[in-house]
Amino acid sequence: MKFVFKMTTDKKLKVAALRNGTVIDHIPADKLYKVVSILHLDCCENMITIGNNLDSAKVGKKGIIKISDRAFAEDETNKIALIAPNAKINIIRDYLVVEKRLLKLPNEIREIVQCTNPNCITNNQPVTTRFMVLKHNEEYMLKCHYCEREVRRDEARIK
């Protein structure tokens, strides 16, 4: 991972502009490293800039991730919705935002969430976790495909 920072004469830290790549902005500060994990950015060879606990008028403290020369598939960015539903995805080309993606939860989530039921087969055998995304009264719930236990999205245990 490379980090690029520039110090200005007024001693403010500025992050270099991104020529091509993806910016994930407005990540709640306490969820930033979960987003890094879910996208496997710890194994990424591209230049990555990560900022956390940045002041934000909208959310108080926020995180931001800039990844050069990488675009994420829609299903990858939709996984972020599980952790940071109000994050913003910006696709950058030649220093300009060419696309803004809205996040939405997919219908099914695999290998991201751990079932809270200790007797579930996924906690006792090498089985891929699968959860269906349900909406009950404006709140999203995740339902285990195997044991059918339901958990609120914000209470889900991320692997």
C-alpha positions in Angstrom: 0.0 0.0 0.0 1.3 3.4 -0.9 0.2 6.6 0.7 0.6 10.0 -0.9 0.4 13.1 1.2 1.5 16.7 0.5 2.1 19.3 3.1 1.1 22.8 2.1 2.8 26.0 3.3 0.0 26.7 5.7 0.7 23.3 7.3 -2.6 21.6 6.2 -2.4 18.1 5.0 -3.7 17.6 1.5 -4.3 14.3 -0.2 -3.2 14.0 -3.8 -6.0 14.1 -6.4 -6.9 10.8 -8.0 -6.4 10.6 -11.8 -8.3 7.3 -12.3 -9.9 5.0 -9.9 -12.6 4.9 -7.2 -13.4 7.1 -4.2 -15.6 5.7 -1.4 -16.7 8.7 0.7 -18.9 9.3 3.7 -18.0 6.1 5.4 -18.9 6.2 9.1 -15.5 6.5 10.9 -16.1 3.4 13.0 -16.9 1.3 9.8 -13.9 2.3 7.7 -11.7 -0.7 8.4 -14.6 -3.1 7.9 -15.1 -1.6 4.4 -11.3 -2.1 3.8 -11.6 -5.7 4.9 -14.7 -6.5 2.9 -13.1 -5.2 -0.3 -9.8 -7.0 0.5 -7.8 -3.8 0.1 -5.1 -5.1 2.4 -4.0 -7.3 -0.6 -4.4 -4.6 -3.2 -1.3 -3.6 -5.2 -2.8 -0.2 -6.3 -2.1 3.1 -4.6 -4.6 3.6 -1.8 -5.3 6.6 0.3 -7.2 6.1 3.5 -8.4 8.9 5.7 -10.4 8.4 8.9 -12.0 10.6 11.6 -12.3 13.5 9.1 -14.7 16.2 9.9 -18.0 15.9 8.0 -21.0 18.2 8.2 -23.3 15.3 7.3 -22.1 12.5 9.7 -19.8 14.2 12.2 -16.7 12.0 11.6 -16.2 10.1 8.4 -13.8 7.9 6.6 -12.7 8.1 2.9 -10.9 5.6 0.7 -9.3 6.4 -2.7 -8.1 3.6 -4.8 -6.1 4.4 -8.0 -6.7 2.6 -11.3 -9.4 0.3 -9.9 -13.1 0.2 -10.4 -15.3 -2.1 -8.4 -18.1 -4.2 -9.9 -21.6 -3.2 -8.8 -22.0 -6.3 -6.6 -18.8 -5.4 -4.7 -20.0 -1.8 -4.0 -23.4 -3.1 -3.0 -21.7 -5.2 -0.3 -20.5 -1.9 1.2 -24.2 -1.0 1.7 -24.3 -3.7 4.4 -21.7 -1.8 6.5 -22.1 1.8 5.3 -25.4 2.3 3.5 -25.0 6.1 3.2 -21.5 5.9 1.7 -20.9 7.5 -1.7 -19.1 5.8 -4.6 -17.4 8.0 -7.2 -15.7 6.7 -10.3 -12.9 9.0 -11.4 -11.5 9.3 -14.9 -8.9 12.0 -15.8 -9.4 13.7 -12.4 -13.2 14.1 -13.1 -16.1 12.3 -11.4 -17.7 10.4 -14.3 -20.1 8.2 -12.3 -21.8 8.3 -8.9 -23.1 5.0 -7.7 -25.9 4.7 -5.2 -25.5 1.8 -2.8 -28.2 -0.8 -2.4 -28.3 -4.0 -0.5 -28.2 -7.1 -2.8 -31.0 -9.7 -2.4 -28.5 -12.2 -1.1 -25.2 -11.8 0.8 -22.5 -14.5 0.8 -19.4 -15.0 2.8 -19.6 -11.6 4.6 -21.8 -12.2 7.6 -21.4 -14.8 10.3 -24.6 -16.4 11.6 -25.4 -15.6 15.2 -26.9 -19.1 15.8 -24.2 -21.2 17.4 -25.9 -24.4 16.2 -26.1 -23.2 12.5 -24.2 -25.5 10.1 -22.1 -22.5 9.0 -20.6 -22.3 12.4 -19.9 -26.0 12.6 -19.0 -27.1 9.1 -17.0 -25.5 6.2 -20.1 -24.1 4.5 -20.4 -20.8 2.7 -22.7 -18.4 4.6 -25.7 -17.1 2.7 -28.2 -14.6 3.9 -31.3 -13.3 2.3 -32.0 -9.5 2.7 -35.5 -8.8 3.9 -37.2 -5.5 4.7 -39.6 -5.3 7.6 -41.2 -2.0 8.5 -38.4 0.2 6.9 -35.7 -1.9 8.7 -33.5 -4.4 6.8 -33.1 -7.9 8.2 -30.8 -10.7 7.2 -32.1 -14.2 7.2 -29.7 -17.2 7.3 -30.4 -19.5 4.4 -29.7 -22.6 6.5 -31.1 -22.1 10.0 -33.5 -19.2 9.1 -32.4 -17.0 12.0 -33.0 -13.3 11.4 -30.8 -10.5 12.5 -31.0 -6.7 12.0 -28.6 -5.4 9.4 -26.8 -3.2 11.9 -26.4 -6.1 14.3 -24.9 -8.5 11.8 -21.5 -10.0 12.7 -19.2 -9.2 9.8 -16.5 -11.8 9.2 
